[in-house]
Amino acid sequence: MTDWVQSILPKPLENPTLRVLSLGAGVQSTVMALMAESEAFGPRPDCAIFADTGWEPKEVYGHLDWLEKQISFPVYRVESGNIKHDLENNLNTTGHRFASIPFFMVNKDGTFGMARRQCTSEYKLKPIRKKVRELIGLKPRQRTPKGVMVEMWMGISRDEVQRMKESSDSWVTNRWPLLEKEMRRYDCLDWFRERHPQRTLAKSACIGCPFHDDHEWSHIKNNYPEEFEEACQIDEKLRDPEMDGGKFHGQRYLHAQRVPLREVRFNTASETGQQDLFNDLMQNECDGMCGI
Ligand code: SF4
């Protein structure tokens, strides 16, 4: 019986104008890039693009430096502002008020909510799209000529299939090479471990991403105390009355417990019964750009 995922995957484009690998520098996109180098998915991509929010852990930047040396196609690092700086200054990428990351909210009436997530679109999708347009020779605001077709490779594995999303640009066709191979996240980890037993793969996400689960937060706290301190400072700043500019009618927190990050006692999911928020929420809500 044909797997339903296989039945909905698009056929690889025959002669696209450009093949781009969307590189998040996490487990899946790293393995996809390394497999692409050995032409496991057919012709290699013309390039990879990494959208840098400016607030990834040091280990992700170090990993990216290593990865670039393993592949022959170029890796472009693009950015659209620095999310940490923008959070500190209550700005977004256009210099207007507030970078909206998915904060946990306590509303004025005491009810709980979550802020809208605009960060993936602003800090990842936008700069990647801009770079792709530049690579195919388009000027700002120029219409895409007929016949231009870009194939965008997304590192989504079989267990994250709900993150698949078509591109909003008609001239971009998303392709999911790991799904074509029916690879799950653990297959990616096994593939990597076999070939690079001395190395580990980091989860790629902003240091202060509210989608971190307790395991991730305590990993940062215990191994990268300076990065944890940065996240604590941003978390405190979010509730500075001078900062919300009237936008938020409540208190914003980085952690799901809705207490200051510095005071959170991190526990394992089995102890608290708390969900693995990164996996659950990212799979349900992410555009397939963060964390892969
Ligand atoms: S990692 Fe989290 S905070 Fe960073 S862009 Fe993605 S969703 Fe937003």
Residues whose N, C-alpha, C, O or C-beta is under 5 A from the ligand:
A	BS01	SF4	I101 C119 T120 A205 C206 C209 C290
